[in-house]
C-alpha cells in the first residue's frame, strides 16, 4: 500500500494536534507570522476554532509576544518584532564572547565594503536599482549583502547591550 502526500500531511497534522495543546499550536503559528494573519487564518493553520485562536492570540498580545494591526474590519496578529530582535540579541550575547563578537563585526564590515567596491554603490537598495532581471549573481549578492547588514546590526546591538549591562553593573 502506498501512502499519498495528502495522507502523510493529514497524519502529520493529526500527530501535531494529538501532541500539542491548542495554545501551543497558536503560539507556533503566530511565531512564524511576519505580515499578520486574522484569527480565522491562524485557527485554520493551528487546527483550532476561530474563538480559540482569537482568545490565545489576545493572550499572546497581552504578554508582549504578539502584536496587532487593523486591516479594515479585521484584526491581524503577528509576532512582536521587537521581542524577536531582543531574543536574537540575548542569544548572541550568550553564545558568543566579546572578542568573537568584535571579530565578527569586523568581518561583516569588510564583507559589506567588498560589495560596495564590487558594485560601486553604497547600499543593497542602490544595487537593486542597477541590476537587470537576468543578473543572477548580482541578485544573489544583493540578498547576501542585505543579510550581512542585518546580522551586523544585530551584532552591534548585542555589543552595545553587553557594554550597557557592564556599565549598569558598576
PESUL-V285518 format. One record per helix or strand. SS is the DSSP state (H for helix, E for strand). FROM is the first residue (numbers start at 1). TO is the last residue. If there is no record, write none. Layout:
# PESUL-V285518
{{SS | FROM | TO} {SS | FROM | TO}}
This chain:
# PESUL-V285518
{{H | 5 | 19} {H | 22 | 31} {E | 37 | 38} {H | 39 | 46} {H | 50 | 62} {E | 66 | 71} {E | 74 | 79} {H | 81 | 95} {H | 98 | 119} {H | 124 | 130} {H | 136 | 169}}
